[in-house]
Amino acid sequence: MISKKLYSIVCAILVWILGVGFYLLSFYVPVLENPELQSNIVLALAIIPSSCLGTYLFYKKGYLKPASLALTFITVAIVLDMLITVPVFVIPNGGSYSSFFGDPMFYTLVVEFYFIVLYYGNYLTKTVEA
């Protein structure tokens, strides 16, 4: 049996993969003149179902307090961004670590991610208890 911490990390990796996938795919369907803004909008919208899916999958087999799960998801996403997203996708396109982690949209998405996992985790745990 997989431990709940390891399983929460696996679910977080799944959410990160979905988020990065939607972010990168949005560059191939130009709708707005500013592709970076378009990608951030797509990511902000894609985080909602992706984080709900990851939270749902976690609570099917494990239990952590929703706040702990949200912080685990965020920590894993930030580490994967540092190790993969920035060196593979941002730096080759002229960006840097400071431009990526200094962008206010990054912190907006982190807050959104935290509260979605927290809210949905609370909803799922209340449903199970009832």
DSSP file with accessible surface (Angstrom, degrees, kcal/mol):
  #  RESIDUE AA STRUCTURE BP1 BP2  ACC     N-H-->O    O-->H-N    N-H-->O    O-->H-N    TCO  KAPPA ALPHA  PHI   PSI    X-CA   Y-CA   Z-CA
    1    1 A M              0   0  218      0, 0.0     2,-0.2     0, 0.0     0, 0.0   0.000 360.0 360.0 360.0 135.2    0.0    0.0    0.0
    2    2 A I        -     0   0   74      1,-0.1     2,-0.0     2,-0.0     0, 0.0  -0.550 360.0-111.4 -79.2 139.3    1.3    3.4   -0.9
    3    3 A S     >  -     0   0   68     -2,-0.2     4,-2.6     1,-0.1     5,-0.2  -0.338  22.0-118.0 -70.7 156.7    1.7    6.0    1.9
    4    4 A K  H  > S+     0   0  114      1,-0.2     4,-2.2     2,-0.2     5,-0.1   0.849 113.4  52.4 -66.3 -33.4   -0.7    8.9    1.9
    5    5 A K  H  > S+     0   0  108      2,-0.2     4,-1.9     1,-0.2    -1,-0.2   0.941 112.2  44.6 -66.4 -46.7    2.2   11.4    1.6
    6    6 A L  H  > S+     0   0   89      1,-0.2     4,-2.3     2,-0.2    -2,-0.2   0.915 113.5  51.0 -63.8 -40.9    3.6    9.7   -1.4
    7    7 A Y  H  X S+     0   0   40     -4,-2.6     4,-2.5     1,-0.2    -1,-0.2   0.886 107.4  53.0 -65.4 -36.3    0.1    9.4   -2.9
    8    8 A S  H  X S+     0   0    0     -4,-2.2     4,-2.2     2,-0.2    -1,-0.2   0.891 109.1  50.2 -66.1 -35.4   -0.5   13.1   -2.4
    9    9 A I  H  X S+     0   0   66     -4,-1.9     4,-2.4     2,-0.2    -2,-0.2   0.909 109.3  50.8 -68.1 -40.2    2.8   13.8   -4.3
   10   10 A V  H  X S+     0   0   69     -4,-2.3     4,-2.1     2,-0.2    -2,-0.2   0.930 111.4  47.7 -62.8 -43.4    1.7   11.5   -7.1
   11   11 A C  H  X S+     0   0    5     -4,-2.5     4,-2.2     1,-0.2    -1,-0.2   0.895 110.7  52.5 -64.6 -37.4   -1.7   13.3   -7.4
   12   12 A A  H  X S+     0   0    2     -4,-2.2     4,-2.5     1,-0.2    -2,-0.2   0.897 107.1  51.9 -65.3 -39.3    0.1   16.7   -7.3
   13   13 A I  H  X S+     0   0   64     -4,-2.4     4,-2.7     2,-0.2    -1,-0.2   0.909 108.0  52.2 -63.8 -40.9    2.4   15.6  -10.2
   14   14 A L  H  X S+     0   0   61     -4,-2.1     4,-2.4     2,-0.2    -2,-0.2   0.938 110.4  47.6 -59.6 -44.7   -0.7   14.7  -12.2
   15   15 A V  H  X S+     0   0    7     -4,-2.2     4,-2.6     1,-0.2    -2,-0.2   0.919 111.9  50.4 -63.8 -41.2   -2.2   18.1  -11.5
   16   16 A W  H  X S+     0   0   32     -4,-2.5     4,-2.9     1,-0.2     5,-0.3   0.921 109.5  50.8 -63.9 -43.2    1.1   19.8  -12.5
   17   17 A I  H  X S+     0   0   93     -4,-2.7     4,-2.5     1,-0.2    -1,-0.2   0.922 111.7  47.6 -60.5 -44.7    1.3   17.8  -15.7
   18   18 A L  H  X S+     0   0   51     -4,-2.4     4,-2.6    -5,-0.2     5,-0.2   0.930 113.1  48.6 -62.8 -43.8   -2.3   18.7  -16.6
   19   19 A G  H  X S+     0   0    8     -4,-2.6     4,-2.4     2,-0.2    -2,-0.2   0.940 113.8  44.6 -62.5 -47.6   -1.6   22.4  -15.9
   20   20 A V  H  X S+     0   0   21     -4,-2.9     4,-2.8     2,-0.2     5,-0.3   0.901 112.3  54.3 -65.0 -38.0    1.6   22.6  -17.9
   21   21 A G  H  X S+     0   0   29     -4,-2.5     4,-2.6    -5,-0.3    -2,-0.2   0.942 110.9  43.5 -61.5 -47.2   -0.1   20.7  -20.7
   22   22 A F  H  X S+     0   0   93     -4,-2.6     4,-1.7     2,-0.2    -1,-0.2   0.902 113.4  53.1 -64.2 -40.3   -2.9   23.1  -21.0
   23   23 A Y  H  X S+     0   0   39     -4,-2.4     4,-0.5    -5,-0.2    -2,-0.2   0.944 113.9  41.3 -59.9 -47.8   -0.5   26.1  -20.7
   24   24 A L  H >< S+     0   0   46     -4,-2.8     3,-1.1     1,-0.2     4,-0.4   0.886 111.9  54.8 -70.7 -38.4    1.7   24.8  -23.5
   25   25 A L  H >< S+     0   0  113     -4,-2.6     3,-1.5    -5,-0.3     4,-0.4   0.832  96.6  66.5 -64.1 -30.3   -1.3   23.8  -25.7
   26   26 A S  H >< S+     0   0    8     -4,-1.7     3,-0.8     1,-0.3    -1,-0.2   0.762  90.9  63.3 -65.8 -21.7   -2.8   27.3  -25.5
   27   27 A F  T << S+     0   0   78     -3,-1.1    -1,-0.3    -4,-0.5    -2,-0.2   0.757  98.6  56.3 -70.5 -22.5    0.2   28.6  -27.4
   28   28 A Y  T <  S+     0   0  186     -3,-1.5    -1,-0.2    -4,-0.4    -2,-0.2   0.535 102.1  56.8 -88.3  -7.3   -0.9   26.5  -30.4
   29   29 A V  S <  S-     0   0   93     -3,-0.8     2,-0.5    -4,-0.4    -1,-0.2  -0.787  79.6-158.3-122.3  84.4   -4.4   28.0  -30.6
   30   30 A P        +     0   0  111      0, 0.0     3,-0.1     0, 0.0    -3,-0.1  -0.508  34.4 144.4 -71.7 117.8   -3.9   31.8  -31.0
   31   31 A V        +     0   0  115     -2,-0.5     2,-0.2     1,-0.2    -5,-0.0   0.659  63.7  45.3-115.5 -43.7   -7.0   33.6  -29.9
   32   32 A L  S    S-     0   0   77      2,-0.1    -1,-0.2     1,-0.1     6,-0.0  -0.645  80.6-123.3-100.3 159.2   -5.6   36.7  -28.3
   33   33 A E  S    S+     0   0  201     -2,-0.2    -1,-0.1     1,-0.2     0, 0.0   0.812 103.6  63.0 -69.8 -30.4   -2.8   38.9  -29.7
   34   34 A N     >  -     0   0   86      1,-0.2     4,-2.2     2,-0.0    -1,-0.2  -0.835  67.0-171.2 -98.1 103.3   -0.8   38.4  -26.5
   35   35 A P  H  > S+     0   0   67      0, 0.0     4,-2.4     0, 0.0    -1,-0.2   0.834  84.4  55.7 -66.5 -30.3    0.0   34.7  -26.3
   36   36 A E  H  > S+     0   0   83      2,-0.2     4,-2.2     1,-0.2     5,-0.2   0.928 109.4  45.9 -67.4 -43.3    1.5   35.0  -22.7
   37   37 A L  H  > S+     0   0   86      2,-0.2     4,-2.4     1,-0.2     5,-0.2   0.925 112.4  51.6 -63.0 -43.5   -1.8   36.5  -21.4
   38   38 A Q  H  X S+     0   0   13     -4,-2.2     4,-2.7     1,-0.2    -2,-0.2   0.926 109.8  49.3 -59.9 -43.6   -3.8   33.9  -23.3
   39   39 A S  H  X S+     0   0    0     -4,-2.4     4,-2.7     1,-0.2    -1,-0.2   0.891 110.2  50.6 -65.1 -38.8   -1.7   31.1  -21.7
   40   40 A N  H  X S+     0   0   19     -4,-2.2     4,-2.5     2,-0.2    -1,-0.2   0.893 111.1  48.6 -66.7 -37.9   -2.1   32.6  -18.2
   41   41 A I  H  X S+     0   0   74     -4,-2.4     4,-2.1     2,-0.2    -2,-0.2   0.935 112.4  48.2 -65.5 -45.2   -5.9   32.8  -18.7
   42   42 A V  H  X S+     0   0   44     -4,-2.7     4,-3.0     1,-0.2    -2,-0.2   0.930 112.9  48.5 -61.1 -43.2   -6.0   29.2  -19.9
   43   43 A L  H  X S+     0   0   30     -4,-2.7     4,-2.2     1,-0.2    -2,-0.2   0.925 108.5  53.4 -64.3 -41.9   -3.9   28.0  -17.0
   44   44 A A  H  < S+     0   0   20     -4,-2.5     4,-0.5     1,-0.2    -1,-0.2   0.879 116.0  40.2 -61.0 -36.7   -6.1   29.9  -14.5
   45   45 A L  H >< S+     0   0  114     -4,-2.1     3,-0.6     1,-0.2    -2,-0.2   0.864 113.8  52.9 -78.3 -36.2   -9.2   28.2  -15.9
   46   46 A A  H 3X S+     0   0    8     -4,-3.0     4,-1.9     1,-0.2     5,-0.2   0.767  96.7  67.7 -72.9 -24.6   -7.5   24.8  -16.3
   47   47 A I  H 3X S+     0   0   18     -4,-2.2     4,-2.9    -5,-0.2     5,-0.4   0.859  91.8  64.2 -63.0 -32.1   -6.3   24.8  -12.7
   48   48 A I  H <> S+     0   0   76     -3,-0.6     4,-1.9    -4,-0.5     5,-0.2   0.976 111.4  29.4 -61.0 -61.0   -9.9   24.5  -11.5
   49   49 A P  H  > S+     0   0   77      0, 0.0     4,-2.5     0, 0.0    -1,-0.2   0.889 120.8  55.3 -69.7 -31.8  -10.8   21.0  -13.0
   50   50 A S  H  X S+     0   0    5     -4,-1.9     4,-2.4     2,-0.2    -2,-0.2   0.939 111.2  42.3 -64.9 -46.5   -7.2   19.8  -12.7
   51   51 A S  H  X S+     0   0    0     -4,-2.9     4,-2.5    -5,-0.2    -1,-0.2   0.870 113.6  53.0 -70.7 -33.0   -6.9   20.5   -9.0
   52   52 A C  H  X S+     0   0   32     -4,-1.9     4,-2.8    -5,-0.4    -2,-0.2   0.917 109.8  49.1 -65.3 -40.6  -10.4   19.1   -8.4
   53   53 A L  H  X S+     0   0   76     -4,-2.5     4,-2.8     2,-0.2     5,-0.2   0.944 112.6  46.9 -62.6 -47.9   -9.4   15.9  -10.2
   54   54 A G  H  X S+     0   0    0     -4,-2.4     4,-2.1     2,-0.2    -2,-0.2   0.907 114.3  47.6 -61.6 -40.6   -6.2   15.6   -8.2
   55   55 A T  H  X S+     0   0    0     -4,-2.5     4,-2.5     2,-0.2    -2,-0.2   0.929 112.5  49.1 -66.0 -44.1   -8.0   16.3   -4.9
   56   56 A Y  H  X S+     0   0  103     -4,-2.8     4,-1.1     1,-0.2    -2,-0.2   0.933 111.0  49.2 -61.1 -47.4  -10.8   13.8   -5.8
   57   57 A L  H  X S+     0   0   48     -4,-2.8     4,-0.7     1,-0.2     3,-0.4   0.896 111.5  50.4 -61.9 -38.5   -8.3   11.1   -6.7
   58   58 A F  H >X S+     0   0    0     -4,-2.1     4,-2.6     1,-0.2     3,-1.3   0.950 109.2  49.3 -64.4 -47.6   -6.4   11.6   -3.5
   59   59 A Y  H 3< S+     0   0   31     -4,-2.5    -1,-0.2     1,-0.3    -2,-0.2   0.627  98.4  69.0 -73.6  -9.7   -9.5   11.5   -1.2
   60   60 A K  H 3< S+     0   0  131     -4,-1.1    -1,-0.3    -3,-0.4    -2,-0.2   0.834 122.6  11.9 -69.8 -30.0  -10.6    8.2   -2.9
   61   61 A K  H << S+     0   0  148     -3,-1.3     2,-0.3    -4,-0.7    -2,-0.2   0.539 127.3  33.9-124.5 -13.3   -7.7    6.4   -1.3
   62   62 A G     <  -     0   0   17     -4,-2.6     2,-0.4    -5,-0.2    -1,-0.1  -0.850  57.9-139.0-139.3 174.9   -6.1    8.7    1.3
   63   63 A Y        +     0   0  118     -2,-0.3     2,-0.3    -3,-0.1   -59,-0.1  -0.980  27.6 147.2-144.4 128.7   -6.7   11.3    3.9
   64   64 A L        -     0   0   15     -2,-0.4    -2,-0.0   -60,-0.0    -6,-0.0  -0.941  59.1 -85.1-140.3 159.5   -4.9   14.5    4.9
   65   65 A K     >  -     0   0  145     -2,-0.3     4,-2.4     1,-0.1     3,-0.4  -0.449  43.9-119.5 -61.9 140.6   -6.3   17.7    6.2
   66   66 A P  H  > S+     0   0    9      0, 0.0     4,-2.6     0, 0.0     5,-0.2   0.861 113.5  54.0 -54.7 -36.5   -7.3   19.8    3.1
   67   67 A A  H  > S+     0   0   35      2,-0.2     4,-2.3     1,-0.2     5,-0.2   0.910 109.3  48.1 -65.6 -39.0   -4.9   22.6    4.0
   68   68 A S  H  > S+     0   0   49     -3,-0.4     4,-2.2     2,-0.2    -1,-0.2   0.901 111.9  49.6 -66.9 -41.0   -2.0   20.1    4.2
   69   69 A L  H  X S+     0   0    0     -4,-2.4     4,-2.8     2,-0.2    -2,-0.2   0.926 110.3  50.7 -63.2 -43.5   -3.0   18.6    0.9
   70   70 A A  H  X S+     0   0    0     -4,-2.6     4,-2.4    -5,-0.2    -2,-0.2   0.922 111.4  47.5 -61.1 -44.0   -3.2   22.0   -0.7
   71   71 A L  H  X S+     0   0   95     -4,-2.3     4,-2.7     2,-0.2    -1,-0.2   0.881 111.2  51.6 -66.6 -35.3    0.3   22.9    0.6
   72   72 A T  H  X S+     0   0   19     -4,-2.2     4,-2.6     2,-0.2     5,-0.2   0.940 110.2  48.8 -64.4 -46.1    1.7   19.6   -0.7
   73   73 A F  H  X S+     0   0    1     -4,-2.8     4,-2.3     1,-0.2    -2,-0.2   0.920 114.1  46.0 -58.5 -44.9    0.2   20.3   -4.1
   74   74 A I  H  X S+     0   0   17     -4,-2.4     4,-2.6     2,-0.2     5,-0.2   0.926 112.2  50.3 -67.0 -43.7    1.7   23.8   -4.2
   75   75 A T  H  X S+     0   0   83     -4,-2.7     4,-2.5     1,-0.2     5,-0.2   0.932 112.1  47.2 -61.1 -45.2    5.1   22.6   -3.0
   76   76 A V  H  X S+     0   0   20     -4,-2.6     4,-2.7     1,-0.2     5,-0.2   0.926 112.2  50.5 -63.6 -42.1    5.3   19.9   -5.6
   77   77 A A  H  X S+     0   0   14     -4,-2.3     4,-2.4    -5,-0.2    -2,-0.2   0.916 111.5  47.7 -63.3 -41.8    4.2   22.3   -8.3
   78   78 A I  H  X S+     0   0   52     -4,-2.6     4,-2.4     2,-0.2    -1,-0.2   0.923 112.4  48.8 -66.8 -41.8    6.8   24.9   -7.4
   79   79 A V  H  X S+     0   0   61     -4,-2.5     4,-2.5    -5,-0.2     5,-0.2   0.934 113.0  47.4 -63.6 -43.5    9.6   22.3   -7.2
   80   80 A L  H  X>S+     0   0   27     -4,-2.7     4,-2.9     1,-0.2     5,-1.4   0.873 110.4  52.9 -67.0 -34.5    8.6   20.8  -10.6
   81   81 A D  I  <>S+     0   0   19     -4,-2.4     5,-2.7    -5,-0.2    -1,-0.2   0.913 111.6  46.4 -63.4 -41.6    8.5   24.4  -12.0
   82   82 A M  I  <5S+     0   0   83     -4,-2.4    -2,-0.2     1,-0.2    -1,-0.2   0.890 121.7  36.2 -66.4 -39.5   12.0   25.0  -10.7
   83   83 A L  I  <5S+     0   0  116     -4,-2.5    -2,-0.2    -5,-0.2    -1,-0.2   0.787 137.5   5.6 -86.7 -29.6   13.4   21.7  -12.0
   84   84 A I  I  X>S+     0   0   63     -4,-2.9     4,-2.4    -5,-0.2     5,-0.5   0.749 120.4  52.2-121.7 -56.4   11.5   21.3  -15.3
   85   85 A T  I  >XS+     0   0   11     -5,-1.4     4,-2.4     1,-0.2     5,-1.4   0.934 113.3  41.0 -59.1 -52.0    9.2   24.2  -16.4
   86   86 A V  I  >XS+     0   0    0     -5,-2.7     5,-2.9     3,-0.2     4,-0.6   0.964 120.4  40.2 -66.5 -51.9   11.8   27.0  -16.2
   87   87 A P  I  45S+     0   0   48      0, 0.0    -1,-0.2     0, 0.0    -2,-0.2   0.868 125.6  35.7 -67.6 -31.2   14.8   25.3  -17.6
   88   88 A V  I  <5S+     0   0   82     -4,-2.4    -3,-0.2     3,-0.1    -2,-0.2   0.877 134.9  13.9 -90.4 -38.2   13.0   23.5  -20.4
   89   89 A F  I  <<S+     0   0   66     -4,-2.4     4,-0.3    -5,-0.5    -3,-0.2   0.769 127.1  40.3-111.4 -32.4   10.2   25.9  -21.4
   90   90 A V  I ><XS+     0   0   28     -5,-1.4     5,-2.4    -4,-0.6     3,-0.8   0.940 111.8  47.7 -88.5 -52.1   11.0   29.4  -20.0
   91   91 A I  G > <S+     0   0   75     -5,-2.9     3,-2.0     1,-0.3    -3,-0.1   0.916 108.0  54.9 -62.2 -42.8   14.7   29.9  -20.4
   92   92 A P  G 3 5S+     0   0   88      0, 0.0    -1,-0.3     0, 0.0    -2,-0.1   0.783 106.9  53.8 -62.3 -21.2   14.9   28.7  -24.0
   93   93 A N  G < 5S-     0   0  142     -3,-0.8    -2,-0.2    -4,-0.3     3,-0.1   0.131 131.4 -90.6 -98.0  19.1   12.3   31.4  -24.9
   94   94 A G  T < 5S+     0   0   72     -3,-2.0    -3,-0.2     1,-0.2    -4,-0.1   0.515  89.2 120.1  91.3   5.4   14.3   34.2  -23.3
   95   95 A G      < -     0   0   25     -5,-2.4     2,-0.3    -9,-0.1    -1,-0.2  -0.220  43.4-153.5 -91.1-173.7   12.9   34.1  -19.8
   96   96 A S     >  -     0   0   42      1,-0.1     4,-2.2    -3,-0.1     5,-0.2  -0.935  34.7 -97.8-150.3 171.9   14.6   33.5  -16.5
   97   97 A Y  H  > S+     0   0  102     -2,-0.3     4,-3.0     1,-0.2     5,-0.3   0.914 123.4  50.7 -60.7 -42.4   13.9   32.2  -13.0
   98   98 A S  H  > S+     0   0   92      1,-0.2     4,-1.3     2,-0.2    -1,-0.2   0.883 110.3  48.3 -68.0 -35.5   13.5   35.7  -11.8
   99   99 A S  H  4 S+     0   0   62      2,-0.2     4,-0.5     3,-0.2    -1,-0.2   0.890 115.9  45.1 -70.7 -35.2   11.0   36.6  -14.5
  100  100 A F  H >< S+     0   0   41     -4,-2.2     3,-0.7     1,-0.2     6,-0.2   0.963 122.0  34.6 -70.9 -52.4    9.0   33.4  -13.9
  101  101 A F  H 3< S+     0   0   36     -4,-3.0    -1,-0.2     1,-0.2    -2,-0.2   0.595 116.0  57.3 -82.9  -8.3    8.9   33.5  -10.1
  102  102 A G  T 3< S+     0   0   53     -4,-1.3    -1,-0.2    -5,-0.3    -2,-0.2   0.521  79.3 108.7 -95.0  -6.2    8.7   37.3  -10.1
  103  103 A D    X>  -     0   0   56     -3,-0.7     3,-1.1    -4,-0.5     4,-1.0  -0.556  66.7-143.2 -72.8 126.1    5.5   37.5  -12.2
  104  104 A P  H 3> S+     0   0   95      0, 0.0     4,-2.0     0, 0.0    -1,-0.2   0.819  99.9  64.5 -59.5 -28.0    2.5   38.5  -10.1
  105  105 A M  H 3> S+     0   0   50      1,-0.2     4,-2.5     2,-0.2     5,-0.2   0.857  94.5  60.2 -64.4 -32.6    0.4   36.1  -12.1
  106  106 A F  H <> S+     0   0   23     -3,-1.1     4,-2.0    -6,-0.2    -1,-0.2   0.940 108.2  43.1 -58.2 -46.6    2.5   33.2  -10.7
  107  107 A Y  H  X S+     0   0  126     -4,-1.0     4,-2.3     2,-0.2    -1,-0.2   0.844 110.7  55.5 -72.7 -31.0    1.4   34.1   -7.1
  108  108 A T  H  X S+     0   0   81     -4,-2.0     4,-2.5     2,-0.2    -1,-0.2   0.923 109.6  47.1 -63.2 -43.3   -2.2   34.7   -8.2
  109  109 A L  H  X S+     0   0   16     -4,-2.5     4,-2.9     2,-0.2    -2,-0.2   0.869 109.5  53.8 -67.9 -35.3   -2.2   31.2   -9.6
  110  110 A V  H  X S+     0   0   34     -4,-2.0     4,-2.6     2,-0.2    -2,-0.2   0.936 110.8  46.1 -63.4 -44.7   -0.6   29.8   -6.4
  111  111 A V  H  X S+     0   0   80     -4,-2.3     4,-2.5     2,-0.2     5,-0.2   0.930 113.7  48.7 -64.5 -43.5   -3.4   31.4   -4.3
  112  112 A E  H  X S+     0   0   44     -4,-2.5     4,-2.3     1,-0.2     5,-0.2   0.942 111.7  49.7 -59.9 -46.0   -6.1   30.1   -6.6
  113  113 A F  H  X S+     0   0   18     -4,-2.9     4,-2.2     1,-0.2     5,-0.3   0.927 111.0  49.7 -59.1 -46.9   -4.6   26.6   -6.6
  114  114 A Y  H  X S+     0   0   58     -4,-2.6     4,-2.7     1,-0.2    -1,-0.2   0.945 113.0  44.9 -59.2 -50.1   -4.5   26.6   -2.7
  115  115 A F  H  X S+     0   0  121     -4,-2.5     4,-2.7     1,-0.2     5,-0.2   0.835 111.2  52.8 -71.3 -30.0   -8.0   27.8   -2.2
  116  116 A I  H  X S+     0   0   30     -4,-2.3     4,-2.8    -5,-0.2     5,-0.3   0.953 113.6  42.8 -67.5 -47.3   -9.5   25.4   -4.8
  117  117 A V  H  X S+     0   0    1     -4,-2.2     4,-2.6    -5,-0.2     5,-0.2   0.925 116.5  49.1 -64.3 -41.6   -7.8   22.4   -3.2
  118  118 A L  H  X S+     0   0   36     -4,-2.7     4,-2.5    -5,-0.3    -2,-0.2   0.952 115.1  43.2 -61.7 -48.9   -8.8   23.6    0.2
  119  119 A Y  H  X S+     0   0  168     -4,-2.7     4,-2.4     2,-0.2    -2,-0.2   0.951 118.6  42.4 -63.6 -50.5  -12.4   24.2   -0.7
  120  120 A Y  H  X S+     0   0   58     -4,-2.8     4,-2.8    -5,-0.2     5,-0.2   0.882 113.8  52.7 -68.5 -36.1  -12.9   21.0   -2.7
  121  121 A G  H  X S+     0   0    0     -4,-2.6     4,-2.5    -5,-0.3    -1,-0.2   0.920 110.5  47.9 -62.6 -42.9  -11.0   19.0    0.0
  122  122 A N  H  X S+     0   0   62     -4,-2.5     4,-2.2    -5,-0.2     5,-0.2   0.918 112.0  50.7 -62.7 -40.8  -13.2   20.4    2.7
  123  123 A Y  H  X S+     0   0  126     -4,-2.4     4,-2.1    -5,-0.2    -2,-0.2   0.936 112.6  45.5 -61.7 -47.4  -16.3   19.6    0.5
  124  124 A L  H  X S+     0   0   21     -4,-2.8     4,-2.0     1,-0.2    -2,-0.2   0.893 113.9  48.0 -66.7 -38.9  -15.1   16.0    0.0
  125  125 A T  H  X S+     0   0    8     -4,-2.5     4,-1.9     2,-0.2    -1,-0.2   0.860 111.9  49.5 -73.0 -32.2  -14.3   15.4    3.6
  126  126 A K  H  X S+     0   0  125     -4,-2.2     4,-1.6    -5,-0.2    -1,-0.2   0.885 110.2  51.6 -69.8 -36.9  -17.6   16.8    4.8
  127  127 A T  H  < S+     0   0   74     -4,-2.1    -2,-0.2    -5,-0.2    -1,-0.2   0.903 110.4  48.7 -66.0 -39.3  -19.4   14.6    2.3
  128  128 A V  H  < S+     0   0  118     -4,-2.0    -2,-0.2     1,-0.2    -1,-0.2   0.907 111.9  48.7 -68.3 -39.8  -17.6   11.6    3.6
  129  129 A E  H  <        0   0  135     -4,-1.9    -1,-0.2    -5,-0.2    -2,-0.2   0.816 360.0 360.0 -69.7 -29.2  -18.3   12.4    7.2
  130  130 A A     <        0   0  117     -4,-1.6    -3,-0.0    -5,-0.1    -4,-0.0  -0.054 360.0 360.0 -74.0 360.0  -22.0   13.0    6.6
